[in-house]
């Protein structure tokens, strides 16, 4: 019967283990000095050797003829521990044996002496899957274990293990295995198995394995089954649902060029070609990360904006788990990419409008002869209207932000948990409008935020960037009206930045601890500055210029 490569080439002693040198040396030293602990916790990413090292250590502590703290493989203990029938090295899968009854059964057996070996070793894999009751049952045994018992707990998620358990174990954190070490091990296996494979394919396998040697060997086994002849990079990309570097570069250009149409077409094409969209996003994330590294270390220019690249890598890193859990992966990815494109495309437009003069300002105007009494030598005044309008806009934004802050505090003072849950459900309704040609940008802007707190009549939504809040202030009434129309909610909305939300939350927690709360404040009345009022601030020279532009210099004479 065929044996999978990851099983065939699983290390049988410490010398065969790839990487984790510090952990291996520490364990070997403890055997040499006979300082064997009663409980160990091995944590780290999957495929990095936790269970393998646990099995080797279990055999090594029982070996009767240790050679350099390694397994001799010829003594009675080694011969017995190698057998499947060995009753003194017990492996337990906590994922399927996670109840209190299973742990109670284990406790009832730990006092029984080993049948053949010096130590009875319990290896509990994925220990974080145990229930709270099971952990409590295990705790007593870990506190006062029999001298002949050793526990080795292995987990990929140590954060879920109670601190009381961790404090009673010697903890070892297994790191991801480097691409170089993975490629070296894959090359050895390929040579042993007479597998012809391109170096580029090995590098792609190592990158896809993300530090897990077991995953890498599994991928090698998979691609060998697909291609009997020499394995090429294209073979691996095909079987793993990935795309070539040239296509990644093209996808990158379309995305950072904010071409929503091209991006959607490419995503759809990958989907129809049977590509794994999650793998493609991972490829893109690592591709962009490498470009950033080259930019910082080798001074190779970036093809796109540095800050936008960093934001997108962070977005992918944050959203990958959510994408995996999504009911419709393709739709989730499309909406995520469109939101990002729309957001940054609008930011660029606003940036150009603020930094660059408008087309009308750039147009060279014909000279106009104007006679002004007592000011014959005075230079033609510069047009200050854009500055005035910008100052007024900033004043309005400042006033609106103050209103949003007061509204947020009032919301938190009267917050109702159930109301926030309702609005979170309402928020999902906005996804149905992201492709709307007329109002899709409103849905996308709202979806960039996160509902944070809600009372019976108000809702707080926070956004990562303060610049986005300022942009939204220009059409805040339209946003609120759209939200009411789509969700059926009638609540007042407060838009604040994530940093402001965190600050308000700290203040709120501090007040609650002191038995206080935010005082309810009256919102300031909204001040609307009409265009006519803005024009009154313009200078006489600006008015003269407007008249000339309306009637022509041949008709108007100014004295």
C-alpha positions in Angstrom: 0.0 0.0 0.0 1.3 3.5 -1.0 2.5 5.5 2.0 2.2 9.3 1.8 5.5 11.2 1.6 4.9 13.2 4.8 4.5 9.9 6.7 7.3 8.1 5.0 9.8 11.0 5.7 8.6 11.9 9.2 11.7 12.3 11.4 12.4 9.3 13.7 15.0 11.0 15.9 16.2 14.5 16.9 18.9 14.6 14.2 16.3 14.3 11.4 14.1 17.1 12.6 14.3 20.2 10.4 14.8 23.6 12.2 13.7 24.2 15.9 17.4 23.8 16.9 17.1 25.7 20.3 14.1 23.5 21.4 15.8 20.3 20.4 19.0 21.2 22.3 17.0 22.1 25.4 15.1 18.8 25.4 18.3 16.8 24.8 20.0 18.6 27.7 17.1 17.8 30.0 17.5 14.1 29.1 21.3 14.2 29.6 21.0 15.9 33.0 17.9 13.8 34.0 15.9 17.0 34.5 12.7 15.6 33.0 9.6 17.8 33.6 6.2 16.3 34.2 4.4 18.5 31.7 5.4 20.3 28.4 3.4 22.6 26.1 4.5 22.7 22.5 2.8 25.5 20.6 3.2 26.9 17.1 1.9 26.9 13.5 0.8 23.6 11.9 3.4 21.4 10.2 6.3 22.7 12.2 7.1 19.5 14.1 5.2 19.7 17.4 3.7 16.2 17.4 6.8 14.7 15.8 9.1 16.1 18.4 6.7 15.0 21.2 6.8 11.4 19.9 10.6 11.5 19.6 11.0 12.9 23.1 8.6 10.3 24.5 10.8 7.6 23.1 14.1 9.3 24.0 13.2 9.7 27.7 12.5 5.9 27.8 15.6 4.8 25.8 17.9 2.6 27.8 21.0 3.4 25.8 20.9 7.1 24.9 23.5 8.1 22.3 24.2 11.8 22.5 20.7 12.2 24.1 19.2 10.5 21.0 17.3 7.3 20.4 19.5 4.2 20.1 16.8 2.2 18.1 18.2 -1.1 19.4 17.4 -1.4 23.1 14.2 -3.2 24.4 12.5 0.1 25.2 13.1 1.5 21.7 11.9 -1.7 20.1 8.7 -1.6 22.2 8.0 2.1 21.8 8.3 1.7 18.0 5.4 -0.7 17.9 1.8 0.4 17.3 0.8 -1.8 20.2 2.8 0.3 22.7 0.6 1.0 25.7 2.9 3.4 27.5 3.0 6.2 24.9 -0.6 7.3 24.5 -1.7 9.9 21.8 -5.0 11.6 22.4 -6.8 13.8 19.8 -8.4 16.6 21.9 -10.5 17.7 18.9 -12.6 14.4 19.2 -12.0 13.6 22.9 -12.6 17.0 24.4 -15.2 16.3 27.0 -14.8 16.1 30.8 -15.6 12.3 30.8 -12.6 11.5 28.6 -10.3 13.5 30.9 -11.8 11.8 33.9 -11.1 8.5 32.3 -7.5 9.6 31.7 -7.1 10.6 35.3 -8.3 7.2 36.5 -5.6 5.5 34.4 -2.5 7.7 35.1 -1.8 6.0 38.4 -1.4 2.7 36.7 2.4 1.9 36.3 3.9 1.6 32.8 3.7 -1.9 31.3 7.2 -1.9 29.7 8.8 1.6 29.8 10.2 3.8 32.5 7.7 6.6 31.8 4.1 6.6 30.7 3.8 9.6 28.2 0.5 11.2 27.3 0.6 13.3 24.1 -2.6 15.4 23.8 -2.8 17.0 20.4 -4.8 20.2 19.7 -5.2 20.6 23.4 -6.9 24.0 23.0 -10.0 22.1 21.9 -10.7 20.7 25.4 -13.8 22.1 27.1 -13.5 24.2 30.2 -14.7 21.3 32.3 -12.1 19.1 30.8 -9.3 21.6 31.5 -10.4 21.8 35.1 -10.3 18.0 35.3 -6.9 17.9 33.8 -5.6 20.7 36.1 -5.5 18.5 39.2 -3.5 15.8 37.5 -1.0 18.4 36.2 -0.6 19.8 39.7 0.3 16.5 41.4 1.2 13.9 38.7 2.6 10.5 39.5 6.4 10.3 39.1 6.1 7.9 36.2 3.8 10.1 34.0 4.8 12.9 31.5 2.2 15.1 29.7 3.1 16.7 26.4 0.4 19.1 25.2 0.5 20.3 21.6 -1.5 23.2 20.2 -1.7 25.7 17.3 -3.7 28.1 19.4 -2.1 28.6 22.9 -4.3 31.7 23.6 -7.3 29.4 24.2 -5.5 27.5 26.9 -6.2 28.6 30.5 -3.3 30.3 32.3 -3.6 27.8 35.1 -2.7 25.0 32.7 0.1 27.0 31.0 1.7 27.9 34.3 2.2 24.2 35.2 4.0 23.4 31.9 7.4 23.9 30.4 6.4 26.0 27.3 8.2 25.7 23.9 7.1 27.9 20.9 7.8 26.2 17.6 8.6 28.7 14.8 7.7 28.6 11.1 10.3 26.8 9.0 12.2 29.0 6.6 11.7 28.6 2.8 15.4 27.8 2.5 15.1 24.9 4.9 11.9 23.6 3.3 13.4 23.7 -0.2 16.5 21.9 1.1 14.3 19.1 2.6 12.1 18.9 -0.5 15.2 18.5 -2.7 16.4 15.6 -0.5 13.0 13.9 -0.7 12.8 14.5 -4.5 16.3 12.9 -4.9 15.3 9.9 -2.8 12.0 9.4 -4.8 13.6 10.1 -8.2 11.3 13.1 -8.7 12.4 15.6 -11.3 11.2 19.1 -10.4 12.2 22.6 -11.3 13.8 24.9 -8.7 11.0 27.5 -9.4 8.4 24.8 -8.5 10.2 24.0 -5.3 10.3 27.7 -4.4 6.6 28.1 -5.1 5.8 25.0 -3.0 7.8 26.5 -0.1 6.1 29.8 -0.3 2.6 28.2 -0.5 3.4 26.0 2.6 3.9 29.2 4.7 6.4 27.7 7.1 4.8 24.3 7.4 7.1 21.4 6.3 4.3 18.8 6.4 2.2 21.0 4.1 5.1 21.4 1.7 5.8 17.6 1.5 2.1 17.1 1.0 2.1 19.5 -1.9 5.1 17.8 -3.4 3.2 14.5 -3.2 0.1 16.0 -4.7 1.9 17.6 -7.7 3.9 14.3 -8.3 0.5 12.5 -8.7 -0.5 15.1 -11.2 2.6 15.1 -13.4 4.6 11.9 -14.0 7.3 13.6 -16.0 9.4 16.6 -14.9 7.4 18.9 -12.6 7.4 22.5 -13.7 6.2 25.7 -12.1 3.1 25.7 -14.3 2.2 22.2 -13.0 2.3 23.4 -9.4 0.3 26.6 -10.2 -2.3 24.5 -12.0 -2.8 21.9 -9.3 -2.7 24.5 -6.5 -5.1 27.0 -8.1 -2.5 29.8 -8.4 -1.4 32.2 -11.2 1.9 33.1 -12.8 4.0 36.1 -11.8 3.3 37.9 -15.1 -0.4 37.6 -14.4 0.1 38.8 -10.8 1.9 41.9 -12.2 -1.0 42.6 -14.6 -3.5 42.1 -11.7 -1.5 44.5 -9.6 -1.5 47.2 -12.3 -5.3 46.9 -12.9 -6.0 47.1 -9.1 -3.7 50.1 -8.3 -4.8 51.8 -11.5 -8.3 51.7 -9.9 -9.8 50.0 -13.0 -12.7 48.3 -11.3 -13.9 46.9 -14.6 -10.5 45.1 -15.3 -10.3 43.9 -11.7 -13.8 42.3 -11.8 -13.1 40.8 -15.2 -9.8 39.2 -13.9 -11.4 37.9 -10.8 -14.2 36.3 -12.9 -11.7 34.8 -15.3 -9.7 33.3 -12.5 -12.9 31.8 -11.0 -13.9 30.3 -14.4 -10.5 28.9 -14.9 -10.8 27.0 -11.6 -8.2 29.1 -9.7 -8.4 29.3 -6.0 -9.2 32.9 -5.3 -7.9 32.8 -1.7 -4.6 31.4 -3.0 -4.5 34.2 -5.6 -5.0 36.8 -2.9 -2.2 35.2 -0.8 0.1 35.3 -3.9 -0.7 39.0 -4.4 -0.1 39.7 -0.7 3.4 38.1 -0.7 4.1 39.6 -4.1 3.4 43.1 -2.8 5.3 42.4 0.4 8.4 41.5 -1.6 8.1 44.7 -3.6 8.0 46.7 -0.4 11.1 44.8 0.9 12.9 45.6 -2.4 11.9 49.2 -2.1 13.2 49.7 1.4 16.3 47.5 1.2 17.4 47.7 -2.4 15.9 51.1 -3.3 13.9 49.6 -6.2 11.1 52.0 -7.0 7.5 51.0 -6.3 5.1 50.7 -9.2 2.3 52.3 -7.0 1.7 54.5 -4.0 3.6 53.2 -0.9 0.9 54.0 1.7 -1.8 52.4 -0.5 0.3 49.3 -0.9 0.8 48.9 2.9 -2.9 49.5 3.5 -3.9 46.8 1.0 -1.5 44.2 2.4 -2.9 44.9 5.9 -6.4 44.6 4.5 -5.7 41.2 2.9 -4.0 40.0 6.1 -7.0 41.0 8.2 -9.7 39.7 5.9 -8.3 36.3 4.8 -10.0 34.4 7.7 -13.3 36.2 7.0 -13.0 35.4 3.3 -12.6 31.7 4.1 -15.7 31.7 6.2 -17.8 33.6 3.7 -20.8 31.8 2.0 -19.9 33.3 -1.4 -16.1 33.7 -1.5 -16.1 35.3 -5.0 -18.7 37.9 -4.1 -16.9 38.8 -0.8 -13.6 39.3 -2.6 -15.2 41.4 -5.4 -16.9 43.7 -2.9 -13.8 44.0 -0.8 -11.7 45.0 -3.8 -14.3 47.4 -5.1 -14.6 49.1 -1.7 -10.8 49.6 -1.6 -10.6 50.9 -5.2 -13.5 53.3 -4.8 -12.2 54.7 -1.5 -8.7 55.4 -2.9 -9.9 56.6 -6.2 -11.9 59.3 -4.5 -9.0 60.2 -2.2 -6.9 60.7 -5.3 -9.5 62.9 -6.9 -9.8 65.0 -3.8 -6.0 65.2 -3.5 -5.7 66.5 -7.1 -8.5 69.1 -6.5 -6.7 70.4 -3.4 -3.1 70.3 -4.6 -3.6 71.0 -8.4 -5.3 74.2 -9.8 -8.5 73.5 -11.7 -8.6 73.6 -15.4 -10.2 77.0 -15.4 -7.5 78.4 -13.2 -4.8 77.0 -15.6 -6.5 78.6 -18.6 -4.7 81.8 -19.6 -7.1 84.7 -19.6 -7.0 87.6 -22.0 -5.9 91.0 -20.4 -8.7 93.3 -19.4 -8.3 97.0 -19.3 -9.8 98.4 -16.1 -9.5 101.9 -14.8 -9.6 102.2 -11.1 -9.5 105.6 -9.5 -6.6 106.4 -7.1 -5.1 102.9 -7.6 -3.6 103.2 -11.1 -0.3 101.5 -10.2 -2.0 98.8 -8.1 -1.3 95.3 -9.4 -4.2 93.2 -10.5 -5.5 91.4 -7.4 -5.2 87.7 -7.1 -8.4 85.7 -6.9 -8.9 84.7 -3.2 -12.3 83.1 -3.6 -11.0 79.5 -3.5 -9.2 80.2 -0.3 -12.2 81.8 1.2 -14.4 78.9 0.2 -11.9 76.5 1.5 -11.8 78.3 4.9 -15.6 78.2 5.1 -15.6 74.5 4.2 -13.1 73.8 7.0 -15.2 75.8 9.4 -18.3 73.8 8.5 -16.3 70.5 8.8 -15.0 71.5 12.3 -18.6 72.4 13.4 -19.9 69.1 12.0 -17.2 67.1 13.8 -18.0 68.7 17.1 -21.6 67.7 16.5 -20.5 64.1 15.8 -18.5 63.9 19.0 -21.3 65.2 21.1 -23.8 62.8 19.4 -21.3 59.9 19.9 -21.1 60.6 23.7 -24.9 60.9 23.9 -25.2 57.5 22.1 -22.7 55.8 24.5 -24.5 57.3 27.5 -27.8 55.7 26.4 -26.3 52.6 24.6 -28.4 49.5 24.2 -26.6 46.3 23.2 -29.6 44.9 21.4 -29.9 48.0 19.3 -26.3 47.7 18.1 -27.0 44.1 17.1 -30.0 45.3 15.0 -27.9 48.0 13.3 -25.2 45.5 12.5 -27.8 43.4 10.7 -29.1 46.5 9.0 -25.5 47.3 7.9 -25.3 44.1 5.9 -28.2 45.3 3.7 -25.9 47.9 2.3 -24.0 45.2 0.4 -26.9 44.8 -2.0 -26.3 48.4 -3.3 -22.5 48.4 -3.8 -22.9 47.8 -7.6 -25.7 50.4 -8.0 -24.6 52.9 -10.6 -26.1 55.9 -8.9 -25.9 55.2 -5.2 -23.2 52.5 -5.0 -20.6 55.0 -3.8 -22.8 55.8 -0.8 -23.1 52.2 0.1 -19.3 51.7 -0.3 -18.5 54.7 1.9 -20.8 53.6 4.7 -19.4 50.0 4.5 -15.9 51.3 5.0 -16.9 52.0 8.6 -17.9 49.8 11.6 -21.0 50.2 13.8 -19.7 50.8 17.3 -22.5 51.8 19.6 -26.2 52.4 19.3 -29.0 53.8 21.5 -32.7 53.8 20.6 -32.4 56.8 18.4 -28.7 57.2 17.5 -25.8 55.1 15.9 -22.0 55.6 16.0 -20.0 54.4 13.0 -16.2 54.7 13.1 -13.7 54.9 10.1 -10.0 54.2 9.9 -9.0 57.5 8.3 -9.9 61.0 9.4 -9.6 62.2 5.8 -12.5 60.0 4.9 -14.6 61.5 7.6 -13.9 65.0 6.2 -14.8 63.9 2.7 -18.1 62.4 4.0 -19.0 65.7 5.7 -19.5 67.3 2.2 -22.6 65.1 1.6 -23.4 63.8 5.1 -27.2 64.5 4.7 -27.2 62.3 1.6 -25.4 59.5 3.4 -27.8 59.5 6.3 -30.8 59.7 4.0 -29.5 56.7 2.0 -28.9 54.7 5.2 -32.5 55.4 6.4 -33.9 54.4 3.0 -32.0 51.1 2.7 -32.2 49.9 6.3 -35.5 51.3 7.4 -33.8 52.8 10.4 -34.6 56.3 11.6 -31.6 56.8 13.9 -29.3 59.8 13.8 -25.8 58.8 12.6 -22.5 59.9 14.1 -19.3 59.5 12.0 -16.0 59.4 13.9 -12.5 58.1 13.3 -11.3 54.8 14.9 -8.8 56.8 17.0 -11.5 59.0 18.3 -13.7 56.0 19.1 -10.9 54.4 21.1 -10.4 57.6 23.0 -14.1 57.9 23.8 -14.2 54.3 24.8 -11.4 54.8 27.3 -13.1 57.8 28.7 -16.4 55.9 29.0 -14.8 52.9 30.8 -13.1 55.3 33.2 -16.4 57.0 34.0 -18.2 53.7 34.4 -15.6 52.5 36.9 -16.2 55.6 38.9 -20.0 55.0 38.8 -20.5 57.9 36.3 -21.5 58.2 32.6 -21.2 60.7 29.8 -23.6 63.7 30.5 -26.3 64.2 27.9 -25.5 67.3 25.9 -27.6 69.3 23.5 -26.3 69.2 20.0 -25.3 72.6 18.5 -27.6 73.8 15.8 -26.4 73.3 12.3 -25.1 76.4 10.7 -25.7 76.6 6.9 -23.7 79.2 5.1 -25.3 80.0 1.8 -23.3 80.9 -1.3 -24.6 84.5 -1.3 -23.2 84.9 2.2 -19.8 83.6 1.0 -19.8 86.1 -1.9 -20.2 89.0 0.5 -16.7 88.4 1.8 -15.2 88.7 -1.7 -13.3 91.9 -2.5 -14.5 94.6 -4.9 -11.9 93.6 -7.4 -13.4 90.1 -7.5 -16.8 91.5 -8.2 -15.4 93.6 -11.0 -13.9 90.6 -12.5 -17.2 88.7 -12.3 -19.0 91.5 -14.1 -16.5 91.6 -16.9 -16.8 87.9 -17.3 -20.6 88.2 -17.6 -20.9 91.2 -19.9 -17.5 91.5 -21.6 -14.9 94.2 -21.3 -16.2 96.2 -24.3 -19.5 96.9 -22.6 -18.3 97.5 -19.0 -16.3 100.5 -17.9 -15.2 100.7 -14.3 -14.0 104.0 -12.8 
